[in-house]
Amino acid sequence: MKTLNTLACAGALAALAIPASAEQKMEEVVVTAQKRAQDITDVPISITAISADTLESRDITDIESIDQLAPNLRVTPTPGNSTSAQIAIRGGVTINPALTWETTVGVYLDGVYIGKTQGSVFDVVDIERVEVLRGPQGTLYGRNTLAGGVNIITRKPSGELGGYVRAGAGNYGARTLAASVDLPAMGNTRINLSGRTEQRDGWIDVASPQGFPASSTDELNDIDNTAMRLALDSDLSDRLSLAYRFDYSEADQAASHSQLHRLDFDFGLPLLGFVSTDREDDAAVDAASYEQSEIMGHSLTIDFDLNDAWSLKSITALRELEWDDALDLDGTPIDVARTERHTDYDSFSQEFQLVGGNDRMNWVAGLYYFEDDGRTDNPQVFFGAFGPFASVFDSSYGFTTEAIAAYLQAEVSLTDALTLTAGVRYTDEEKEIERALSIPGVAELIPANTSADTSFDDLTPTISLSWAINDNATVYARYSEGFKSGGFNGEAQTAAETVTPYDSETVRSIEAGVKGAWLENRLRLSASVFQNRHEDMQLSVFTAQGAAASNIRNAGEAEISGLELEGFYAISDAVSVSAGYGYLDAEYEEFLDCGGAVDVANNRALPHAPEHTFNASLDATLAQGSWGNVRFIADYSSVAEHYLYPYPIVPDSNPACAPSALASDTEIDSYGLTNLRLTVGDVPVGNDANLAVSLWVDNLNDVEYRSNMIDFGPGFASLTPAYYGLPRTYGLDLQIRW
């Protein structure tokens, strides 16, 4: 394995942000990754800031769309869904969206933690910027951020009358409509109202083959969602202000097609004729296939300036999720495998932050409280085509979590050039699980109300040293720790496994980096190298024994080393280029499997850890005048081949190991995507109003790529559905801003 010292020799290039508009290119990039506003070059963390201009110019409104906009970042829809995502940073990921599983990458909306993978993809209107923090963020952000964090910050109301309306149309019947209005200030109160709706026909047409029952729907992979947002800011006095945010998102659409990719034998059913390893545009399904999501969030932030040096902040938040889906897992008109999930989830959080400092020292202290509860009903049917011989399972689980934490981080200027940052966080939490599993009318596999509770605590420190080489560049070294909470397997197949908790996962990380900005911020470069050591790594092991489920196993130890390079250069006020590259070297140090008796570290794949990720952008103003301007944007991103599950790389030779699916059976091939956009913008159309017209195309080369897969394993004839990314899409957007 390459060591951190070896990797350090490779670092040389990087950028602190993807391009902003021409007027912004020479401004500082300000982030709030450390709970206070700082220039990004002063933050001793590997971080990418994605600006409002970048997001708006590419019509990015959800977290899935930032996939590959930062090195070593992957955002992949979960199998069969478009409102849940597997977010991976530096090879750390949560695969299963089941509610009892904790996230590996923490997602925050205006400082509020989004607690689960399920329902994590929803539209957010008027995003000001997105910050991608790589590496453990256990001190300031706490549990479930051991791989990193994603901060989504929305735009504040301006207090001046203004806004925009945007409408779009594209292939597959796509149509979008978005609007945002800032109302004139009413005394010391400012309000913004915004909303967005998007519809698109499914790019999978569904028909009923002759001799088979009628299909359950006429299309798959469609879009039908709506989002709304209210932002209210009020200055109650010179020292006291509050900010209320309300967001609502709703989706009601067909599920993603489970295309039958592999099958070893057909169970005596005519299934093999539906197997295809190429992306299909047509399908036939028998089971209900839908995805419905309703998300509502409230947050109230109160800022009180105690004096010129100190401020106290309170963030109170309540979030609610209702989520339902039904999947035809075999993706054929034959009733082989189908499942449903019906979920209710609520969370409440309260955080207090005390921030202050002077010319030589800054610090932040905080108290945090979080509680949530959820329930999922998960009925499943296998081999329904065999009628009375079908396997029917009634599966359900519910849970609660209560967590408290206290943290402190201080930044001390040892000299004018040398800064020491140190902090620590203590977290204590309690968890409960309730589980039931039965074959209705036949057997009660896990008695109703089977329950258990447990608790976890952890201390997560961080320390870093940064040195300002000159006014333009900084180098830093950082040590940090993070932990991902343990818990219970809500999808367990036995009562004994239900009540047996799995351990928390911890990571110890060392990181070194350099970042700087030159030529009046026209040139920005950053590079970082890191080594993460995971202990008790939580991995998803899919089982097709009885009811289909994924269980968490603690894999022992893993080491993931790598580097991240980013670079941005404004060639002129009209033309800029940027690029980012991520490298990962990931392997297990210990992986006890086969009943916990065999160390199979050398024969297990580490999921969602591609060796290489790359992204590049060209942003050019081709013409400009009093009539407006013409802007061209080209984005390219690529990802190397990678595994999806921690399965054997070759068949296990030890007789203690049961036959298993192989990692190569669900390996994702390398692929690259090109997106283009041409905009005629800033065209005057009236009093203080302007028009923009954009032509765009995504996946220009119509690359056929699989984004996800499920392998049911040899016990289920290796039935493997595959899920493909979007084909080429294109369209026209019109926007009026005033």
N, C-alpha and C positions, 0 to 999 in steps of 0.2 A: 504494500500500500504506500502511496505517496504520502510523505509526512508534510506537516505544515511548513517546514523550512523549504522543502522541495517546491511546494506550491507557490511560495512567496516569490520565487524567481520568475514566475510566469506573469505576475500582476503588473499591468502598466497603463491600462486604458479604462476610462469609465465616465458616465455623466450623471449629474445629480438630478436631472429632470428631462422628460421628453419635451420637445420644443413647445414654447409658447408662441403667441403672436409676435409680429415684428416689434411692436411697442414694448413687449414684455421681455424680449430676449436679453436685455442688458440690466434687468432688475434682479435683485437678490431673490433667492428661492427660500421662502419662510415656511417652516413646518412646526408642528406642535407635538412631535413624537415624545418629548420629555415633559409633557404637561404644561409647557410654556412656549411662547413664540421664540424661535431661534432661526438664524440663518442655517441652512442645511449643512454648510461646510463646518459648522461648529458642533455638530451632533456626532458623537463618537459611536455611530451605529451605521451598518450598511443599510442604506435607505434609498428608495426611489420615490420621488414626488411626481405625481401625474397631474398636470395643471388643468384648470377649467377649460382652457382653450383646446387642449388635446382631447378632453372628454367630449366637449360639444362638437368639435369638428368631425369627430368620428361617431357621433350619436351614441356614446356609451352611457348607459343608464343603470347597469347592474354589474355585480361583481364578476359574473362569468365572462364578461366582455373585456376584462383587463388581463385575461390569460396571455401570458408571454410578453406583456409590456414591461416586465422587470426580470432580471436574471434569476434563474432557479425558482421561478414561480410558475405553477401549473394550476389551472382552474378547470376542472372537468365535470360535466354533468354526471350525476349518478345514473346507473343503469335504469333505463325506462323513464327517467324524469328530466324535466327542464327547470324545475324550481328548487332543486337541491344540487349542491356541488361538492365535489371532493377538492379541497384547496390544499395544495402541497407547496411548502417552502423548504428548500434544502433537503428534500427527501422525507420530510415529516408530513404525515397525512392521516386523516381519518377516512376510511374507505366506506363504511356502512352509514347510511343516513338515519338508522334507527335512533329514536329519541334517547335511549339509555346510554348512547355513546357520546363521549365528549370530543370537542373539536381539538385539533392539534394546532391550528392557526386561529387566533382570536380575531373576530371581525367586530369592529366598533362603528356605530353610526352616531356622529356628534357626541362621542364620549360614552355611548351606551353599548354594552356588550350584547351581541346577537348570539344567543346561547347554543344553538343547535345547527347541525348541517341541514336537516330537513327544513325546507322553506327558506334557506339562506339566499336564494336567488330571487330578488324582487326589485322592481324598478324604483329608483330614487331620482326624483326630479330636482334640477338645479344643484348639481354637485359642484362645489368650489374646487376641491382637489381630493386626490386619493393618495395616502401615504402607505407604502409597502415597507414594513420593518422586517428585516431578515435576522434570524437568530433569536435565542430565548429572550423574552420580554417579561420574565417572571417577577421583577421588582416593581415596576410601575404598572404593569397590566395583570400580573397574577397568574392563576391557574389557566391551563389550556391555551397557553401562548408559547409553548416550548419550542415550536418551529419558527414562530414569528407572529406578526400582527398586521392587519389591514385596517387603517383608519379612513373612514369615509366622512368627509366634512362638507356639509351643505352650505349654500350661500346665505348670508345674512340679508334681511330686508334693508333696502337702501333708504327708505323714508321719502323717496321722490317718485312721482308718477312715472311709470315705465314698465316695459315688459316685452314679450315676444309671443308670436304664434308661429308654430311650425307644422307643416303638413307634408306628408310623404306618401309615395306609392312605389311599388316594385313588383317584380315577378312573383309568382305563386300567390297573386292576389293580395300582396302586402299593402297595408295602409296604416299610417300613423298620424296622430294628431296630438300636439303638445302645446301648452300655453302656460305662461307665467306672468303675473301682474304684481308689481310693487305699488301699493297704495300710498298716497301722500301721507306724511307724518301727521298723526293726530295727537298734538301735544308732544309728549316724549315717547310715544308709541309708534312703532313701525311694523307693518304687516306685509307679508308676501303670500299669495295664493298661487298654486301651480298644480298642474295635472297632466297626465299623459295616457293615451290609450293606443293599443297596437293590436292589429289583427293580421293574420297571414294564413292562407289556406295550407293544408298539410302538403308536404312535398312527397308524401307516400300516399298513392291512391290505393284504396281498398276495394276489392271486388270479390265476388263469391264464385269460385271455380265450379264447373258443372259437376254435379254429384255430391257436393258438400253443402252443409247447412249455410244459411245466409250469414254473412259477416256482421259483426256487431256494430260497425261504424263504416263510414265511407271514406275516411282519411285518417292519417296519423301524422305526427310531427307538425301540427299546426300551432299557431299562437293566438291567444285571445286573453289579453290582460289589460288592467286599468290601474293607474296609480294616482294618488292625490297627496298633497302636502300643504300644511299650514305652518308658517313661521311667524312668530310674534316676538318682538323685542321691545322692552320698555325700560327706560331709565327712571327709576322711582326717585332718585336723588343723584347728587354728584358722585356719590360713592356706592350706591346700591342699584343694581340692574338685574333684570330677569329675562330669560329667553325660553319660550315655550315652543316645542316642536311636536307636530302631529303628522304621522305618515300612515297611509292606508294603501294596501296593494291587494289586488284580486286577480286570480287566474282561473279560467274555466276552459279547458282545452283537452284534446285527445292526448294520450300518452305517446311516448317515443316508441318506434317500432322495434320489437325484439326480433331482429332478423336471424333466422336459424343458420348458424355459421358452420356447425360441426355436429355430427351424430355418428356414433360407432355402429349402432344397429337400430332397427325401427320399431321394436316392441310388437311386431306383428301388425303394425299400422303403416299406411302409405306415407311415411314422413320423409324419406330420403329424397324424394323429388322436390322438396322445398328447401333443401340445403343449398346455400350459395355463399361463395367467398368474395363475391363482387357486390358493390353497393346496388341495392335494388330500389326501383322507383315504384314498384307495385307490391301489394301484399294481400294476404287473405287471413283474417283472424276470426276466431269464434267467440272468444271471451270479451267481456266489457273491457274497454281500454280508455281510461280517462285520467285526468290529473286536475285537481281543484285545490286552490290555496287561497286563504284569506288571512291577511296579516294586518295588525293594527298596533301602532306604537305611540305612546305619549312620553314626553320627557320635559322636565322643568329644571333649568339651570339658573341658579341664583349666584351672582357675583357681588361680594361685598369688599370694597377696598378699606381695609382697616386703617391704613395710612399710606404714605407715598411708597413704602417699601414692602408692605404685606397685604395679601388679599386672601379671602376665604371664599371657597366655591362649594356649592351643594348641587349635586346632580341626582335627581329622582326620576325613575323611569319605570314604566309598566308596558309590557309587550304581550300580545296575545296571538296565537296561531291556531287556525283550523285547517286541516290538510287531509285530503282524501285522494287515493288513487286506486286504480284497478289495472292490472297488467296481464296480458296474454304472453306468458314467458316463453312459450315455444314458438310464437309468431306464425302459427299455421292455422288452417281452418279445422284442425282436429283438436279435440279437448284433451290435452296432455298435461299442461301445467299452467295454472292461473292463480293469482293472488290478489288480495286487496289489503289496503292499510287505511285506517280511519283514526285520525290523530287530533287530540286537543292538547294544547300546551300554553302555559302562562309563566311569565317570569316577572320578578320585581327586583329592582336594585336601588341602593342608596349609597352615594359616595360623598365624602367630605374631603376637600383638598385645601391645605394651607400652603401657599406659595409666597416666597419672599426672597430677599437678598439685598446685596449692596455691590460695590465695585469689585470686591474680592471673593464674594461667596453668594451662591444661589442654592436654594433648597426647596424641596416639596415634601410634605408629609400628608398622609391620607389614612382614612378609615373607610372600609368598604363592606357592604352587606349585600348578599345575593340569595334569592330563593326562587325555586321553580318547581312546578309539578306538571306532569303530563301523563297521558294514557294513549295507548295504541291498541286497536282491535285489528287483528291480522288473519282473517280467514284464508285458507288455502285449499285448493283442490288439485289432485294429481290423478291422471288416468281417468278423467271423467268419461272418456270415450268408452271405457269398459263398464259403464253403468254401475251395477251393484258392487263391482270389484274396485271402484274408485277409492282413493285415499282422501278423506276429507278431514281437515284439521281446523279446530277452533282455537286460535292462539290469541292471547292478550297479555299485556303487561302495563303496569303503571309505576310511577316513581316520584320521589320528592328529593330535593337537594336544599340544604341550608348551609351557606358558607359565609364566614367573616374573615376579614384580613386587615392588617395594619402595615403601613410601609413608610419608609423614609429614604430619601436620596438627597445627597448634598454634592455640590460642585464647588471646588475651591481653586482659586487661581494661586498656584504656588509661586509663580513668577508672571511677568507679562506674557510669556510664551507658553508656560507649562501649566496644564489644568488637570486636577485629579477629581474624578467623579466616583462616588461610592454610595451604595444603597443596599437595603435589605427589606424583605417582605416576609411576613409570617401569615400563613393561611391555615384555617381550621374549618373542616366541613363535615357534615353528616349526610348520609344517604340512606334511603329506604327503597325497597323493591317489592312489588307484588306481581305474581305471575300465575297464569292458568293455561293449561294446554290439554285438549281433549279431542277424541274422535267421537263426535256426537252420536249417542246411542250405542256406542261400542265400548269405549274405554276412557277413563280419566287419567291421562298420562302425568299431568302435574295438577294436583288438587287445587281448586279455586281457593284464593286467599293465601296461597303459599307466599310467605314474605320473609324478609330479613332486613337488617340494618347494619351499618358499619360507619366508621369515621376515618378520615385521613387528615394529616397535617403535614406541612412542609415549610422550610425556611429557604428562600431563594435570594441569594446575594448577587450583586454585580459590582465590579470595580473596573475603571478604565483610566488611562492616562493619555492625554492628547497634547501634542506639541505643535504650536503654530510656527512652522518653518519661516514664514514671512507673512505679509499681509494677504497673500493669495492662497497658500496651501497649508494643510494640516495633516499630520500623521497621528495615528492613534493605535493603542492596543487595549483589548477589552477581554475580561473574563466575566461570564454570566452563567446563571443556572436557571432552569425552568422545570416545571412539572406539569404533567397531564394527569388529572384526577383518576384514581381507580374507581371501581364500581362493581355492578352486577351485570351478568349477561341476561338481558331481558328476553332474548330469543332462545334461552337454554332449552334443551330437550328433556332434561330430567329435573326432579325436585332438588336433588343433591347439588347439581351444577347451578341451579337458580340461586341457592342460598350461599354459595361459595364465592366470595368476592375475588376479583383480580386486582393486582397491585397497581399503584400509580407508576407512571413512566416518568423518569427524570432524565435531564440532559445537562452535561457540563460542557461549556463551549469556550474556546479561546479564538480570538479574532484579531487580526491586524489589518489596518487599512490606511490609505492615503486619499485625500480629496482636495480639490482646489478649483479655483476659477481665475481666469486670466483674460486679458484683452477686453476689459470692461464687461466681463461675464460672457463674452462671445465664445470663449472656450471653457468648458467645464469637464473635468476628468475625475474619476474616482476608481479605486481598485480595493478589493478586500480579499483576504484569504482566511479560512476558518477550519477548525476541526471540532466536530461535535461528537461527544461520546454519550450514547443513549444506554440507559440501564432499565431493565424490565420493559423493554419496548412493547407497546401494545399493537398487536397485529390482528387483522381480520382473517379468520379461517372459515371459508364457506363450507357448510355441510349439507348434504342432500340425504341425510339419514332421517327418516320420518319427515317432519315438516322441514321445508327449506329454511335455513337460518345461517347467520354468520355469528360466530363466537369469537370473543377476544381471548388471545393467548399472549402471555408475557414471554417474549422471545429471548430474554437474557440481555445480551449486550450487542450493540452495533456501533460502528465508527463511520461517520460520514465527514469527509474532508472535501474541500473545494475552493473555488475562487469565483469572484464576480467582478466584471469589468463593465464600465459604462462610459460613454463619451458623447458630448454634444459640442458642435461647432457651428456658429453662425458665420457662414462664409461671407455674407453681406447682410444688410438689413432685409434683403428679399429672400435669401436662400439659407437654409440650415439643414444639417444632417445630424443624425444621432444613431448610436448603436449600443447594444448591450449583449454581453456573453456570460453564460454561467456554466461552470464545470462541476461535476460531482464524482467523487470516488467513494462508493458506498459498499460496505460489506459487514457481515455479522462477525462478532468476536465469539459469541456463544448463542446457540439456539437449541434449547432442549425440547425435543419433540418425541413422537412415538411413545406417548404415555409419560413423557418427561424423563425417559431413561437414556435417551441417545442425543448426543450433541451433533446436530446436523448443520452447523454453521457454514460449512463449506459447500453445502448443497441446498441452499434456500435463496430465493430471489428476494431482493429488497424492493418493495413496490413503489411506483410513482417516483422513481429516482433516475431520470434520464441522465446520461453522462454529459450531454451537451444541450444547452438551449441558447437560442440566438434571436435577436430582433434588431431591425434597422429601419430608419425612417428618413424620407426626404420631404422637406416642406419648402415649397418655392412659390413666391409671388411672381407670376409670369408677366403681369402688366398692372399698372396702377395709374389712376388719374382722378379728376374730379367726379367722373362718372362711376367710380368704384374700383374694384381690383379683381384680378383673376388669380386664384390660388390652387396649386396642385399638391396633393399629398399622396405619397406612396409608402406603404408599410409592408414589411416582410418579416415573418417570424418562422422559426423552425424548431423542431424538437427531435432529439435522437430516439432510437428505439428504447423501449422500457417495458418492464413487467408491471402487471396490475395486482398480483396476489403473491403472498409469501410461500409459494409452492416449490417443490423440488425442481432443480434445474435438470437433473437426470433422475431416473427411477431409483428410489432408495433400495440399497442392497441388504440392509439390516432386516432380518425377519420380524423384528419388533415393530417395524413401521408398516402400517396398512397401506394398500394401494391408494395412490393419490393422483389428482390432476397434476399435470406438469405446468410449470411457469410459462414455458414456451407456447403452450396451447392458447394462452390469452396474452401473448406479447403484442404490444403496439409497435408497428413499424414506424420508422422515421418519416417525417413529412414536413413540408413547408407550405405556407400560405401567403398569398399576395393580395393586398387590398388597395384599391385606388379611389381617389376622390378628386373631382374638379369642381371648384366653386367660383361663381361670379358673385362677389359680395360687396357690401357697403354701397349699394346702389341707392342714391337718394330717391325717395318716392313721395315725399311730403314734408310737413313740418317735423323736423327732428326724427324722421323715420327712415329706415333703410331696408333694402331687400337683399336677400341672398338666395341663389339658386344653385343646387349642388347635384351633380351626377356622380353616382358611386357604384362600385362593384366590389364585392367580397368574394374571396376564393376565386380569383381571376382565372386560374388554370383548371377550375373544376376538379380539384384534387379529391380523390376518393380515399378517405381516411377513417379508420375506426377510432372512436374516442373512448369506448369502454366495452367490456365484455363480462360475461358470467360463465364459468365452467362448472356444471353440476357434478363433474367427476365421474370416475368409472362406475360407481354404484348407480348412476342414472344415465348410462350409455354415453357419458361425456357430452350430453346435450349442452350446447354452447350458443346462446344468443349473443349477437354483436350489435353495437349501437354506433351508427355512423354520424360524423359531423355534417354540417350543412353543405349542400352542393353550391355551385355558383349562384349568388343572388345579386341583384342589381336594382337600381331605382333612381328616383328623382325626389329631392326635398326642396321645399320652398319655405323661407322664413322671413317674416317681417318683424323688425325690432324697432321700438320707439323709446 
